[in-house]
Amino acid sequence: MDDRFPDFQSSRLVADPQSRDNATPESVSELAGRLKRMVESEFGRVRLRGEISGYKRATSGHVYLALKDDGALIDGVMWRGSAGSLPFTPQDGIEVIATGKLTTYPGRSRYQIVIDRMELAGEGALMALLEKLKGQLAGEGLFAPERKRRLPFLPRTIGIVTSPTGAVVRDILHRLEDRCPTHVLVWPVKVQGEGSAAEIAAAVRGFGALPLDGPVRRPDLLIVARGGGSIEDLWAFNEEVVVRAVAGSPIPVISAVGHETDTTLCDHAADLRAPTPTAAAEIAVPVRAELAHSIATLSLRTQRCVRRYHERGSERLAALVRVMPRRDALLGPQRQRVDDLAGRLSLALERRVAGARRDLDRRGGALRPAILTQRLAQARTRFDGAARMLDSVNPDNLLQKGYVRVVARATGRTIASAADARAAGALSLHFRDGEVEAKVERGSARPYVAPTQPTLL
């Protein structure tokens, strides 16, 4: 037994240094620090192969996980800077090789590995990760056939997402120029390595976000392309961020990644997969010469149809003309009827004029001058009698005998009573030699006559 530590029988309730106990008590933090330094100095950097378990990405960007095999498990942490440069998205159940520094976490009395780099443990692990991600995205319906859209027949603008320096973009442009020149927009991206998946996804989303009527016209069709390579070279097109961007693009997408035998998840999410980038250009546009030939052929067919229709119409018209009666046969009865009516009209007019002449002669005999003179004398006699009678009843004739005719000045009516004279007020007195203006005084029946005029009593 170590003499530095007393046995249980000699222990006390309160610690009291003894002559034979010269050890100073350590704090927990001190012991944890010694263990941390021992582990880090003994092991340093290590490479571990194991299966990912409990993968979690914190809001800070740090990654926490565990690596396990059949007999053991070790915690691991990957800081945000290292986690952002991962070429793939870790998932539980995937076997990886992690490189990092072995250390301890005093806060929980655990040892762990701080991972600097993490790689898939061979192509088998890579394929396992690919199949797992494929199953997950397929379960969400991202690869469903009913999501596929028909490509535009003749796109006015084509957007290309690829590397600006590779042969792929030149092959596509040359093929488009040969077949049917059209407007092309290239969004340059990295197609391999760190950050490539994020750039590809951003380009696809960027094309879709362009306004329809903006200064840069939004493409009618997108081509996502890169040349051939290994599964690791093409891995960016298997990343979830790229697959979701392609599946959610408002613009139809052709995926042309790798050679004919290469297949990525981007191919499944796109509206159409092309075996090569050159084939994508051939699918995107028709051949201009073939279009011109088709248009010319249709034009000739249209002209033949019009000519044939005209010829058949002429034939039908000629056949109808042959069976139709001639004009004279159609108009003969009408012409004869017109002639008959014209003759009858002439006779009717002659008879009408003769009858009118007889009536005129019969009535004109009664209009002799003697009869007219007699009737005129009789009419003059009747007129003279009426004039004499009118003159006899003319009230102005009495004025010659000294009478006066009183007239209301306002209405011009003859006044026949004193009440009417008082009501009229202003009067006009008609004498045989002129008129005199008079005014009826209120309360008096005698009219007031202006001075210098004779007064009627």
RAJO-V496772 format. One line per field, one symbol per residue. phi: phi as a letter, one per 30 degrees, with the letter a starting at -180 (. if undefined). Layout:
phi=???
This chain:
phi=.dddcddddcdcdcdbecddccdddcddddddddddddddddcidbcccacdbidacdddjdcbabcbbdcabbdbbbdeddddcddbcdbdjcdbcccacdabcedbhbcaccdcbbbddjddddddddddddddddddidcdddddcddddbddbbcbcaddcddddddddddddddaebdbcccdbdcajdidddddddddddddddddcddcddddacbcbaddlddddcdedcdddddddddcddcebccbcicdddbbdddddddaccdbedddddddbdddddddddddddddddddddddddddddddddddddcdddddddceddddddddddddddddddddddddddddddddddcdddddddddddddddddddddddddcdddddddcjdbccbdddciddccbdddddddicbbcccdclbbdbbdddibdddccdeicdcdc
